[in-house]
């Protein structure tokens, strides 16, 4: 019987099977009694198990020879044990060791089969002390159960998430883990990349700290501005409205001493004038606090009325160019914000610049609304003002623009100052239409 033919691995097997074909007849004579006859075949289930073990052994040997594994999980009487493989450092190991991120090979149960130097540094432990340790034991206790689900997810697809590694001294290191199956291992080995988030979390903490400091600074400025506004209102009530009301009271007392009807009429006319002035002054103060016309007719009308009153009060010519501003399409927050910024700019011009003329021009683009405010007064050091936190009027303009997501820039020379306000807007907010009212 000949057994020449191809093997399952593609190679030819030459020669006969030992003990069967190829032995001469009568070769057993004179060799003593024949040994006990053994079963010629194995049970089907035993053959299946043996074939599976043989296949596993072949795959393990192939992986060891190619340098694809760094350790083996061996089952025995004392349970599973990790056996590290010595020698044969593959080229890829050099690349992994040079990584700035941690890297590790895990068993499907989460035991560390290999880790690079960076991972050991994150854990503050020697590499050999990490090999064979379950990653679950390296995590914060509250995250171990979640990591079990993380392992199961990685058997199907790439799993990513944030965890906290527990160092030898008990401190926690925030990390970002990326876990995936290794090709060719049929889900039995996993590759894990560990990104240290400590630096990022310090950066976030610093940003939060700076944001909190900015918030406190803005709050301080807001409270200072409120107090300044209250002082201004109190001063104007005392100086303007208070004096008018005092004059009205004195006039009423003089009626008691009127000599005749003509004198009474003359005094009455005088009191009526004083009353009208008082009403106008109280109205001006009320509009300064909040212009109701802004709610009723929009930014264009409110500015037109304010500019007219401003020009009469301060004897400064103001040229207002709305350029088909459709305040009806502007959000109310944008309208009140721009109104206050322009109001503050005009107040500063009247107090500090000595200007004779001011121009206010609105312009729009596809994504923003711009307002340019220019005066012909004396300038100021724009660079010094840019870093100053003590000029409350200018700081108030910056803060109001920032709340709208916009910016305020200042350009000033020895003669004249220009303020440019830019507020981002959606296209729908900038569609032109006829203004709802006029001043």
C-alpha positions as CSV (number, residue, x, y, z in Angstrom):
1,X,0.0,0.0,0.0
2,X,1.5,3.3,-1.1
3,X,1.0,6.5,0.9
4,X,2.6,9.0,-1.4
5,X,0.6,12.1,-1.9
6,X,0.1,15.7,-0.9
7,X,-0.3,16.7,2.8
8,X,-2.8,19.2,4.0
9,X,-0.1,21.9,4.2
10,X,0.8,21.4,0.5
11,X,4.0,19.4,0.9
12,X,4.4,15.8,-0.5
13,X,4.9,13.0,2.0
14,X,7.3,10.3,0.6
15,X,7.5,6.7,1.9
16,X,5.1,4.4,3.7
17,X,3.5,4.5,7.0
18,X,5.7,3.0,9.8
19,X,4.7,-0.5,10.9
20,X,2.4,-1.0,8.0
21,X,3.1,-0.8,4.2
22,X,6.8,-1.0,3.3
23,X,7.7,-3.8,5.9
24,X,8.7,-7.2,4.4
25,X,6.5,-10.2,5.0
26,X,7.5,-12.3,8.0
27,X,9.6,-9.6,9.5
28,X,8.1,-10.2,12.9
29,X,9.3,-13.8,13.1
30,X,11.8,-14.6,15.8
31,X,11.2,-11.3,17.6
32,X,9.3,-12.9,20.4
33,X,5.6,-12.7,21.2
34,X,3.5,-10.1,19.6
35,X,2.6,-7.1,21.7
36,X,-1.0,-6.7,22.9
37,X,-3.2,-5.4,20.1
38,X,-4.2,-1.7,20.7
39,X,-7.3,0.1,19.3
40,X,-6.6,1.1,15.7
41,X,-8.5,4.3,16.0
42,X,-9.5,7.1,18.4
43,X,-13.0,8.2,19.3
44,X,-14.3,11.0,17.1
45,X,-14.7,13.5,19.9
46,X,-11.1,12.7,21.1
47,X,-9.9,13.3,17.6
48,X,-11.6,16.6,17.4
49,X,-10.1,17.8,20.7
50,X,-6.7,16.6,19.6
51,X,-6.9,18.4,16.3
52,X,-8.0,21.6,18.1
53,X,-5.1,21.4,20.5
54,X,-2.7,20.7,17.6
55,X,-4.0,23.7,15.7
56,X,-3.6,26.0,18.8
57,X,-0.1,24.8,19.3
58,X,0.8,25.4,15.7
59,X,-0.6,28.9,15.9
60,X,1.2,29.6,19.1
61,X,4.5,28.4,17.7
62,X,4.0,30.5,14.6
63,X,3.2,33.6,16.7
64,X,6.3,33.1,18.9
65,X,8.6,32.6,15.9
66,X,7.3,35.7,14.2
67,X,7.5,37.8,17.4
68,X,3.8,38.6,17.4
69,X,3.4,37.8,21.1
70,X,5.4,38.8,24.2
71,X,3.8,36.5,26.7
72,X,1.5,33.5,27.0
73,X,-1.5,32.7,29.2
74,X,-1.0,29.1,30.4
75,X,-3.7,27.2,32.1
76,X,-2.8,24.6,34.7
77,X,-3.7,23.1,38.1
78,X,-3.1,26.4,39.8
79,X,-5.1,28.5,37.3
80,X,-4.0,30.8,34.6
81,X,-0.4,32.1,34.6
82,X,1.4,34.6,32.4
83,X,4.6,33.4,30.9
84,X,6.9,36.1,29.4
85,X,8.9,35.2,26.3
86,X,12.6,36.1,26.3
87,X,14.7,37.2,23.4
88,X,13.8,37.9,19.8
89,X,12.9,41.6,20.2
90,X,11.0,42.4,16.9
91,X,11.5,45.7,15.1
92,X,8.1,46.9,16.1
93,X,9.0,46.8,19.8
94,X,11.5,49.6,19.2
95,X,8.8,51.8,17.7
96,X,6.3,51.0,20.5
97,X,9.0,51.8,23.2
98,X,9.6,55.1,21.5
99,X,6.0,56.2,21.6
100,X,5.0,59.2,23.6
101,X,1.8,57.4,24.5
102,X,1.4,54.3,26.6
103,X,0.9,51.0,24.8
104,X,0.0,47.5,26.0
105,X,-1.1,44.1,24.8
106,X,-3.9,42.6,26.8
107,X,-5.5,39.2,27.0
108,X,-9.2,39.0,26.3
109,X,-9.7,39.1,30.1
110,X,-7.7,42.3,30.5
111,X,-4.4,40.8,31.8
112,X,-1.3,42.8,30.6
113,X,0.8,40.6,28.3
114,X,3.2,43.5,27.4
115,X,3.5,47.2,28.1
116,X,5.9,49.8,26.9
117,X,8.0,52.1,29.0
118,X,5.7,55.0,28.8
119,X,2.8,53.0,30.3
120,X,5.0,52.0,33.1
121,X,6.0,55.6,33.7
122,X,2.3,56.6,33.9
123,X,1.8,53.9,36.5
124,X,5.0,54.8,38.4
125,X,5.9,51.1,38.4
126,X,8.5,48.9,36.7
127,X,7.4,47.2,33.5
128,X,8.0,43.7,34.9
129,X,5.6,44.6,37.8
130,X,2.8,45.4,35.4
131,X,3.1,42.2,33.2
132,X,0.5,39.7,34.2
133,X,-1.6,42.2,36.2
134,X,-5.2,42.8,35.2
135,X,-5.9,46.3,34.0
136,X,-9.0,46.3,36.2
137,X,-6.8,46.3,39.3
138,X,-5.0,49.4,37.9
139,X,-8.1,51.4,37.7
140,X,-10.1,53.4,40.2
141,X,-12.5,51.0,42.0
142,X,-15.6,52.8,40.7
143,X,-14.5,52.3,37.1
144,X,-13.6,48.6,37.1
145,X,-17.1,47.4,36.2
146,X,-17.2,49.9,33.4
147,X,-13.9,48.5,32.1
148,X,-15.4,45.0,31.9
149,X,-18.0,46.3,29.5
150,X,-15.2,48.2,27.7
151,X,-13.4,44.9,27.1
152,X,-16.5,43.3,25.7
153,X,-17.0,46.2,23.4
154,X,-13.5,45.9,22.1
155,X,-14.0,42.4,21.0
156,X,-16.5,43.7,18.4
157,X,-15.1,47.1,17.5
158,X,-12.7,49.8,18.6
159,X,-13.6,51.0,22.1
160,X,-12.6,54.4,23.4
161,X,-13.2,56.2,26.6
162,X,-11.8,58.1,29.6
163,X,-10.6,56.3,32.8
164,X,-8.5,57.0,35.8
165,X,-5.4,54.8,36.4
166,X,-4.4,54.3,40.0
167,X,-0.6,54.8,40.6
168,X,1.4,53.0,43.3
169,X,1.0,56.0,45.7
170,X,-2.8,55.9,45.2
171,X,-3.0,59.0,43.0
172,X,-5.1,58.9,40.0
173,X,-4.0,59.7,36.4
174,X,-6.7,60.7,34.0
175,X,-6.2,58.8,30.7
176,X,-7.9,58.2,27.4
177,X,-7.9,54.5,26.4
178,X,-8.3,53.1,22.9
179,X,-8.8,49.4,22.8
180,X,-8.9,47.1,19.7
181,X,-8.4,43.5,18.6
182,X,-5.1,42.5,17.1
183,X,-5.5,41.2,13.5
184,X,-4.9,37.5,13.3
185,X,-5.7,36.7,17.0
186,X,-9.4,36.1,16.5
187,X,-10.2,38.4,19.5
188,X,-7.9,36.6,21.9
189,X,-5.5,39.5,22.2
190,X,-6.2,43.3,22.4
191,X,-4.0,46.3,21.7
192,X,-4.4,49.3,24.0
193,X,-3.1,52.8,23.6
194,X,-3.1,55.1,26.7
195,X,-3.1,58.8,26.3
196,X,-2.2,60.9,29.4
197,X,-4.9,63.6,29.9
198,X,-3.1,65.2,33.0
199,X,-1.7,68.0,31.0
200,X,-5.0,68.7,29.3
201,X,-6.8,68.6,32.6
202,X,-4.4,71.1,34.1
203,X,-5.0,73.3,31.0
204,X,-8.7,73.0,31.4
205,X,-8.4,73.8,35.1
206,X,-6.3,76.9,34.2
207,X,-8.9,78.0,31.6
208,X,-11.6,77.6,34.2
209,X,-9.6,79.6,36.7
210,X,-9.0,82.4,34.1
211,X,-12.7,82.3,33.1
212,X,-13.6,82.7,36.8
213,X,-11.2,85.5,37.3
214,X,-12.6,87.2,34.2
215,X,-16.1,86.7,35.5
216,X,-15.2,88.3,38.8
217,X,-13.5,91.2,37.0
218,X,-16.6,91.7,34.8
219,X,-18.8,91.5,37.9
220,X,-16.7,94.1,39.7
221,X,-16.8,96.4,36.7
222,X,-20.6,95.9,36.4
223,X,-21.1,96.8,40.0
224,X,-18.8,99.8,39.6
225,X,-20.7,100.9,36.6
226,X,-24.0,100.5,38.4
227,X,-22.7,102.6,41.3
228,X,-21.4,105.2,38.9
229,X,-24.7,105.3,37.1
230,X,-26.6,105.7,40.4
231,X,-24.3,108.6,41.4
232,X,-24.9,110.2,38.1
233,X,-28.7,109.9,38.4
234,X,-28.6,111.1,42.0
235,X,-26.5,114.1,41.0
236,X,-28.8,115.0,38.1
237,X,-31.9,114.5,40.2
238,X,-30.4,116.9,42.8
239,X,-29.0,119.4,40.4
240,X,-31.6,119.5,37.7
241,X,-34.9,118.0,38.8
242,X,-34.4,119.0,42.4
243,X,-33.7,122.7,41.6
244,X,-36.8,122.8,39.3
245,X,-39.0,121.3,42.0
246,X,-37.6,123.8,44.6
247,X,-38.4,126.6,42.2
248,X,-41.9,125.3,41.8
249,X,-42.3,125.2,45.6
250,X,-41.1,128.8,46.0
251,X,-43.4,129.9,43.2
252,X,-46.4,128.4,44.9
253,X,-45.6,130.2,48.1
254,X,-45.4,133.5,46.4
255,X,-49.0,133.1,45.3
256,X,-50.0,133.7,48.9
257,X,-48.7,137.3,48.6
258,X,-50.0,138.1,45.2
259,X,-51.4,141.6,45.1
260,X,-54.0,141.1,42.4
261,X,-55.3,138.7,39.8
262,X,-52.8,139.9,37.1
263,X,-50.0,139.0,39.5
264,X,-51.5,135.6,40.1
265,X,-51.8,134.9,36.4
266,X,-48.2,136.0,35.8
267,X,-46.9,133.8,38.6
268,X,-49.1,130.9,37.3
269,X,-47.5,131.1,33.9
270,X,-44.1,131.0,35.5
271,X,-45.0,127.9,37.5
272,X,-46.4,126.2,34.4
273,X,-43.0,126.7,32.7
274,X,-41.2,125.3,35.6
275,X,-43.5,122.3,35.7
276,X,-42.9,121.6,32.0
277,X,-39.2,121.8,32.5
278,X,-39.5,119.4,35.4
279,X,-41.4,116.9,33.4
280,X,-38.9,117.1,30.6
281,X,-36.0,116.6,33.0
282,X,-37.6,113.6,34.6
283,X,-38.4,112.1,31.2
284,X,-34.8,112.6,30.1
285,X,-33.6,110.7,33.2
286,X,-36.1,108.0,32.6
287,X,-35.0,107.6,29.0
288,X,-31.4,107.4,30.2
289,X,-32.3,104.5,32.4
290,X,-34.2,102.7,29.7
291,X,-35.7,104.3,26.6
292,X,-39.2,102.9,26.1
293,X,-39.1,104.0,22.5
294,X,-36.5,101.3,22.0
295,X,-39.1,98.7,22.9
296,X,-41.9,100.4,20.9
297,X,-40.2,101.5,17.7
298,X,-36.7,99.9,17.6
299,X,-33.1,101.0,17.6
300,X,-33.3,103.4,14.7
301,X,-36.0,105.6,16.2
302,X,-34.5,105.4,19.7
303,X,-31.1,106.6,18.4
304,X,-32.6,109.4,16.3
305,X,-34.4,110.8,19.4
306,X,-31.4,110.4,21.6
307,X,-29.1,112.0,19.1
308,X,-31.4,115.0,18.7
309,X,-31.6,115.5,22.5
310,X,-27.8,115.0,22.9
311,X,-27.1,117.7,20.2
312,X,-29.3,120.2,22.0
313,X,-27.9,119.5,25.5
314,X,-24.2,119.4,24.6
315,X,-24.1,121.7,21.6
316,X,-22.4,119.0,19.5
317,X,-23.5,118.3,15.9
318,X,-24.3,114.6,15.3
319,X,-24.6,113.0,11.9
320,X,-26.5,109.7,12.2
321,X,-26.5,107.4,9.1
322,X,-28.7,104.3,9.7
323,X,-28.3,103.1,6.1
324,X,-31.6,101.3,6.0
325,X,-31.1,99.7,9.4
326,X,-33.9,97.2,10.0
327,X,-34.0,97.2,13.7
328,X,-37.2,95.1,13.6
329,X,-35.1,92.2,12.5
330,X,-32.5,92.7,15.2
331,X,-32.7,90.7,18.5
332,X,-33.7,92.9,21.4
333,X,-30.4,92.1,23.1
334,X,-28.5,93.4,20.1
335,X,-30.6,96.6,20.0
336,X,-30.1,97.5,23.7
337,X,-26.4,96.5,23.5
338,X,-25.7,98.8,20.6
339,X,-27.8,101.6,22.0
340,X,-25.8,101.5,25.3
341,X,-22.4,101.3,23.4
342,X,-23.3,104.4,21.3
343,X,-24.7,106.2,24.3
344,X,-21.5,105.6,26.2
345,X,-19.3,106.7,23.3
346,X,-21.3,109.9,23.0
347,X,-21.1,110.6,26.7
348,X,-17.3,110.1,26.6
349,X,-17.0,112.5,23.7
350,X,-19.0,115.1,25.5
351,X,-17.0,114.7,28.8
352,X,-13.4,114.3,27.6
353,X,-12.9,115.1,23.9
354,X,-14.2,118.7,23.5
355,X,-15.5,117.6,20.1
356,X,-17.7,119.8,18.0
357,X,-19.0,117.1,15.7
358,X,-19.7,113.4,15.9
359,X,-20.7,110.9,13.1
360,X,-22.4,107.6,13.6
361,X,-22.5,105.2,10.6
362,X,-24.1,101.8,10.4
363,X,-22.9,99.3,7.8
364,X,-23.7,95.6,7.2
365,X,-22.0,92.7,5.6
366,X,-23.1,89.1,5.0
367,X,-22.4,88.1,8.5
368,X,-22.1,91.1,10.7
369,X,-23.4,94.6,11.6
370,X,-20.8,97.3,12.1
371,X,-21.1,100.7,13.7
372,X,-18.4,103.4,13.3
373,X,-18.4,106.3,15.7
374,X,-16.0,109.2,15.0
375,X,-15.4,112.6,16.6
376,X,-13.2,115.6,15.9
377,X,-12.1,116.1,19.5
378,X,-8.7,115.6,21.2
379,X,-7.5,112.0,21.0
380,X,-6.1,109.7,23.7
381,X,-3.5,106.9,24.0
382,X,-5.4,104.0,22.4
383,X,-2.7,101.4,23.4
384,X,-2.8,102.4,27.0
385,X,-6.6,102.2,27.0
386,X,-6.5,98.8,25.4
387,X,-4.9,97.3,28.4
388,X,-6.5,99.5,31.0
389,X,-9.2,98.2,33.3
390,X,-9.9,101.5,35.0
391,X,-11.6,103.3,32.2
392,X,-15.1,102.2,33.1
393,X,-16.8,103.7,30.1
394,X,-14.5,102.0,27.6
395,X,-14.6,98.8,29.6
396,X,-18.4,98.9,29.6
397,X,-18.4,99.1,25.8
398,X,-16.1,96.1,25.5
399,X,-18.2,94.0,27.9
400,X,-21.4,94.8,26.1
401,X,-19.9,93.9,22.8
402,X,-18.4,90.7,24.2
403,X,-21.8,89.7,25.5
404,X,-23.1,89.9,21.9
405,X,-20.2,87.9,20.6
406,X,-18.7,91.0,19.1
407,X,-15.7,93.4,19.4
408,X,-15.0,97.0,20.0
409,X,-11.7,98.6,18.6
410,X,-10.4,102.1,19.3
411,X,-8.2,104.3,17.0
412,X,-7.2,107.7,18.2
413,X,-4.7,110.4,17.1
414,X,-3.8,113.8,18.4
415,X,-7.0,115.0,16.7
416,X,-10.0,112.8,16.6
417,X,-11.1,109.3,17.8
418,X,-12.8,106.5,15.9
419,X,-14.6,103.6,17.6
420,X,-15.6,100.5,15.5
421,X,-18.2,98.1,16.9
422,X,-18.7,94.8,15.1
423,X,-21.5,92.4,16.1
424,X,-22.0,89.0,14.3
425,X,-25.5,88.4,13.0
426,X,-27.4,85.8,10.9
427,X,-28.3,86.7,7.4
428,X,-32.0,86.8,8.2
429,X,-31.3,89.6,10.8
430,X,-29.8,91.8,8.1
431,X,-32.6,91.9,5.6
432,X,-33.5,95.5,4.7
433,X,-37.0,96.9,5.2
434,X,-38.7,100.2,5.9
435,X,-38.2,101.5,9.5
436,X,-41.3,101.1,11.6
437,X,-41.3,104.7,12.8
438,X,-39.4,107.9,12.8
439,X,-38.2,110.3,15.5
